[in-house]
């Protein structure tokens, strides 16, 4: 779909490497002017390397596209505002926000520190809010815009050793649904992607956590519950993101999509599946236990059953 983003201005956070890099480059190929946001940190959020974003900008320009680098952190409100201002200062407008920025501080919940929790929540969950909030001020005024957030199977399904990451990603999925309702009346859409891709973040997951997942029958972050993955190239996420940002997807709002290789799946929305009720005002515990065991919770598997000693 050549030039489907012609005349658009896009911000892509975390676009110095991995999935974000592929999105930024494809959007530029499709005609968008791109703000490449990446402070060049390590997987755990430490460090700083301005050249990471600048390299991607150079690749986009060499291919005939238009881009500028931004090394602001998404983890503060001021940083989010400056990221949005970078688009306005350089290109005069903003049409698309894609929030890919993220870090990992994996640890089993009983070992996780407050700092490890706070740092991951700050980059993923707050870092999505800081950029989207300031973008939506503009989107409301111009009555148009696209918001793409990044959730994860870790947040939607759960993965061992990622209480902080999973909480953030689940929060992002819920946040996106609310943004879709807040902004839909202004012609803005908000959708979320749960990607599967081989990136340095996947490589940084401790082996101990991966082993616990395997023993408990929990799918890996890059796996698909036992099926064969055709392609885990991080660039494979970009085409569907570009589609959601195009005019072709103007009525797609508040959805979450699982994207990997040659497959895109629409994730189901949480809905009541079973119900039990009592004719009295309050449950009697014996009656509740009987109905729950016999119907409501019957056959529900334990995602991580206790191991035989």
C-alpha positions as CSV (number, residue, x, y, z in Angstrom):
1,X,0.0,0.0,0.0
2,X,2.4,2.6,-1.2
3,X,2.0,6.2,0.0
4,X,-1.0,5.4,2.2
5,X,0.4,7.6,4.9
6,X,1.4,10.5,2.6
7,X,1.2,13.8,4.3
8,X,0.9,12.3,7.8
9,X,3.3,12.9,10.7
10,X,4.0,10.0,13.1
11,X,5.7,9.6,16.4
12,X,7.1,6.1,17.1
13,X,8.6,5.6,20.6
14,X,11.2,3.0,21.1
15,X,12.0,3.0,17.4
16,X,15.8,2.8,17.5
17,X,15.7,-0.9,17.5
18,X,13.5,-4.0,17.2
19,X,9.8,-3.7,16.4
20,X,9.7,0.1,16.6
21,X,12.5,0.5,14.1
22,X,10.6,-1.5,11.5
23,X,7.5,0.5,12.1
24,X,9.3,3.8,11.8
25,X,11.0,2.8,8.5
26,X,7.8,1.4,6.9
27,X,5.8,4.5,7.8
28,X,8.4,6.6,6.2
29,X,8.3,4.4,3.1
30,X,4.5,4.9,3.1
31,X,5.0,8.7,3.0
32,X,4.8,9.7,6.6
33,X,7.2,12.1,8.3
34,X,8.5,10.3,11.3
35,X,9.8,11.3,14.8
36,X,12.2,8.5,15.8
37,X,12.1,8.4,19.6
38,X,14.7,6.4,21.4
39,X,17.2,7.4,24.2
40,X,19.3,4.4,23.3
41,X,19.0,2.7,26.7
42,X,19.9,-0.9,27.5
43,X,17.1,-3.5,27.8
44,X,16.9,-2.8,31.6
45,X,16.6,1.0,31.0
46,X,20.1,2.0,31.9
47,X,22.5,3.9,29.8
48,X,22.0,6.5,27.0
49,X,23.1,6.5,23.4
50,X,21.9,9.3,21.1
51,X,23.3,7.6,18.0
52,X,20.7,4.8,18.2
53,X,17.8,7.1,17.0
54,X,20.1,9.0,14.6
55,X,21.1,5.8,12.8
56,X,17.5,5.0,12.0
57,X,16.8,8.6,10.9
58,X,19.8,8.2,8.6
59,X,18.5,5.0,7.1
60,X,15.1,6.6,6.5
61,X,16.7,9.7,4.9
62,X,19.0,7.5,2.7
63,X,15.9,5.7,1.4
64,X,14.3,9.1,0.5
65,X,12.1,9.5,3.6
66,X,11.8,12.3,6.1
67,X,12.6,11.8,9.8
68,X,14.0,13.5,12.9
69,X,15.5,12.0,16.0
70,X,14.3,12.5,19.6
71,X,16.0,11.2,22.7
72,X,13.5,12.3,25.3
73,X,12.3,9.8,27.9
74,X,8.7,8.7,27.8
75,X,8.7,8.1,31.6
76,X,8.0,11.7,32.6
77,X,5.1,14.0,31.7
78,X,7.6,16.7,30.5
79,X,9.3,14.1,28.3
80,X,6.0,13.1,26.7
81,X,5.1,16.7,26.0
82,X,8.5,17.4,24.5
83,X,8.2,14.3,22.2
84,X,4.9,15.6,20.9
85,X,6.4,19.1,20.6
86,X,9.2,17.7,18.5
87,X,6.7,16.7,15.8
88,X,5.1,20.1,15.9
89,X,8.4,22.0,15.8
90,X,9.7,20.0,12.9
91,X,6.7,19.1,10.8
92,X,3.9,21.5,12.0
93,X,1.4,18.8,12.9
94,X,0.8,15.3,14.3
95,X,-1.4,12.5,13.1
96,X,-0.1,9.2,14.5
97,X,1.3,8.0,17.8
98,X,2.8,4.6,18.1
99,X,4.0,3.6,21.6
100,X,6.6,0.8,21.4
101,X,9.1,2.0,24.1
102,X,9.8,-0.6,26.8
103,X,12.3,-2.1,29.2
104,X,12.5,-5.4,31.1
105,X,13.3,-6.0,34.8
106,X,12.2,-9.7,35.0
107,X,12.1,-11.4,38.3
108,X,9.8,-13.8,40.2
109,X,7.3,-11.8,42.2
110,X,8.7,-12.9,45.5
111,X,12.1,-11.5,44.6
112,X,11.0,-8.4,42.7
113,X,12.1,-5.1,44.2
114,X,10.0,-1.9,44.4
115,X,12.4,-0.2,42.0
116,X,12.1,-3.0,39.4
117,X,8.3,-2.6,39.6
118,X,8.4,1.2,39.4
119,X,10.8,1.4,36.5
120,X,8.9,-1.0,34.3
121,X,5.6,0.6,35.0
122,X,7.1,4.0,34.4
123,X,8.3,3.2,30.9
124,X,5.5,1.0,29.6
125,X,2.3,2.2,31.3
126,X,3.1,5.7,32.3
127,X,5.3,6.1,29.2
128,X,2.3,5.3,27.0
129,X,0.1,7.8,28.9
130,X,2.6,10.7,28.8
131,X,2.8,10.7,25.0
132,X,-0.9,9.7,24.2
133,X,-2.2,12.3,26.6
134,X,-0.4,15.2,25.0
135,X,-1.1,13.9,21.5
136,X,-4.8,13.6,22.3
137,X,-4.9,17.3,23.1
138,X,-4.0,18.0,19.5
139,X,-6.1,15.2,18.1
140,X,-9.2,16.5,19.8
141,X,-8.7,19.9,18.4
142,X,-8.1,18.7,14.8
143,X,-10.7,15.9,15.1
144,X,-8.5,13.2,13.8
145,X,-5.6,11.0,14.8
146,X,-4.4,7.5,15.3
147,X,-3.1,5.9,18.5
148,X,-1.4,2.5,18.5
149,X,-0.2,1.1,21.8
150,X,1.7,-2.1,22.5
151,X,0.3,-4.6,24.9
152,X,1.7,-8.2,25.2
153,X,0.6,-11.8,25.8
154,X,2.3,-11.4,29.1
155,X,-0.3,-8.9,30.1
156,X,-3.3,-10.6,28.3
157,X,-2.5,-14.2,29.4
158,X,0.4,-14.0,31.9
159,X,4.0,-15.2,31.9
160,X,6.1,-16.2,34.9
161,X,8.7,-13.8,36.1
162,X,7.0,-10.7,34.7
163,X,4.7,-9.3,37.3
164,X,5.8,-5.7,36.5
165,X,5.8,-6.1,32.7
166,X,2.5,-8.1,32.7
167,X,0.8,-5.5,34.9
168,X,2.0,-2.7,32.7
169,X,0.9,-4.5,29.5
170,X,-2.5,-5.4,30.8
171,X,-2.9,-1.8,31.9
172,X,-2.0,-0.6,28.4
173,X,-4.7,-2.8,26.9
174,X,-7.3,-1.4,29.3
175,X,-6.0,2.2,28.8
176,X,-6.4,1.8,25.0
177,X,-10.0,0.8,25.3
178,X,-10.7,3.9,27.4
179,X,-8.8,6.2,25.0
180,X,-10.9,4.7,22.1
181,X,-14.1,5.7,23.9
182,X,-12.8,9.1,25.0
183,X,-11.5,10.0,21.6
184,X,-13.7,8.2,19.2
185,X,-16.3,11.0,19.1
186,X,-13.5,13.3,17.8
187,X,-12.6,11.0,14.9
188,X,-9.6,9.4,16.7
189,X,-9.0,5.7,16.9
190,X,-7.0,3.8,19.4
191,X,-5.9,0.2,19.0
192,X,-3.4,-2.1,20.7
193,X,-0.9,-4.7,19.3
194,X,0.3,-7.8,21.1
195,X,3.4,-8.7,19.1
196,X,5.4,-11.9,18.8
197,X,8.9,-11.1,17.6
198,X,12.5,-12.1,18.2
199,X,14.0,-9.0,19.7
200,X,16.7,-8.2,22.3
201,X,14.0,-8.0,24.9
202,X,13.1,-11.6,24.4
203,X,16.7,-12.6,24.5
204,X,17.1,-10.8,27.9
205,X,14.5,-13.0,29.7
206,X,16.3,-15.0,32.3
207,X,16.6,-18.7,31.6
208,X,15.2,-19.5,35.1
209,X,11.9,-17.7,34.2
210,X,11.8,-19.5,30.8
211,X,12.3,-22.9,32.6
212,X,9.5,-22.1,35.1
213,X,7.2,-21.2,32.2
214,X,7.9,-24.5,30.4
215,X,7.4,-26.6,33.6
216,X,4.1,-24.9,34.3
217,X,2.9,-25.3,30.7
218,X,2.9,-21.5,30.1
219,X,3.6,-20.4,26.6
220,X,6.8,-18.5,26.0
221,X,6.6,-14.9,24.9
222,X,7.7,-15.8,21.4
223,X,5.7,-19.0,21.2
224,X,2.2,-19.7,20.2
225,X,1.1,-22.5,22.5
226,X,2.8,-25.2,20.6
227,X,2.2,-24.2,17.0
228,X,5.1,-23.4,14.6
229,X,6.0,-19.8,14.2
230,X,6.6,-19.1,10.5
231,X,8.6,-15.9,11.1
232,X,9.6,-13.9,14.2
233,X,11.2,-11.1,12.2
234,X,10.4,-7.9,14.2
235,X,9.8,-6.1,10.9
236,X,6.8,-8.3,10.4
237,X,4.7,-6.3,12.9
238,X,5.0,-3.0,10.9
239,X,2.6,-3.6,8.0
240,X,-0.5,-4.1,10.3
241,X,0.5,-1.1,12.4
242,X,0.7,1.0,9.2
243,X,-2.7,-0.4,8.1
244,X,-4.3,0.7,11.4
245,X,-2.8,4.2,10.9
246,X,-4.2,4.5,7.4
247,X,-7.5,5.8,6.2
248,X,-8.5,2.2,5.4
249,X,-8.9,1.5,9.1
250,X,-10.9,4.6,10.1
251,X,-13.6,2.6,11.9
252,X,-11.3,0.2,13.7
253,X,-11.3,1.4,17.3
254,X,-10.7,-0.1,20.8
255,X,-9.4,-3.5,19.5
256,X,-6.4,-5.6,20.4
257,X,-4.6,-7.6,17.7
258,X,-2.1,-10.5,18.1
259,X,0.5,-10.0,15.3
260,X,3.4,-12.2,14.3
261,X,4.9,-13.5,11.1
262,X,2.2,-13.9,8.4
263,X,-0.6,-14.0,11.0
264,X,-2.9,-11.3,12.4
265,X,-5.5,-12.3,15.0
266,X,-8.3,-10.2,16.5
267,X,-8.2,-10.8,20.3
268,X,-11.6,-11.4,22.0
269,X,-13.0,-8.7,24.3
270,X,-13.5,-9.7,27.9
271,X,-17.1,-10.8,28.3
272,X,-19.0,-12.9,30.9
273,X,-18.7,-16.5,30.0
274,X,-20.7,-18.3,32.8
275,X,-22.8,-17.1,35.7
276,X,-24.4,-18.5,38.8
277,X,-27.0,-16.8,41.0
278,X,-28.9,-17.2,44.2
279,X,-32.5,-16.3,44.9
280,X,-31.7,-14.9,48.3
281,X,-30.0,-11.6,48.9
282,X,-26.7,-13.1,49.9
283,X,-24.9,-16.3,49.1
284,X,-24.8,-19.2,51.5
285,X,-21.2,-20.5,51.4
286,X,-22.3,-24.2,51.1
287,X,-24.7,-23.3,48.2
288,X,-22.1,-21.1,46.6
289,X,-19.4,-23.8,46.8
290,X,-21.7,-26.4,45.3
291,X,-22.7,-24.3,42.3
292,X,-19.2,-23.0,41.8
293,X,-17.7,-26.5,41.8
294,X,-20.4,-28.0,39.7
295,X,-20.6,-25.3,37.1
296,X,-18.9,-22.0,37.3
297,X,-15.3,-23.2,38.0
298,X,-15.7,-26.8,36.7
299,X,-13.0,-27.8,34.3
300,X,-10.9,-24.6,34.6
301,X,-7.2,-25.6,34.4
302,X,-4.6,-24.3,36.7
303,X,-2.1,-22.4,34.5
304,X,0.8,-23.3,36.8
305,X,-0.1,-26.4,38.9
306,X,2.0,-27.3,41.9
307,X,4.9,-29.6,41.0
308,X,5.3,-33.1,42.3
309,X,8.0,-33.3,44.9
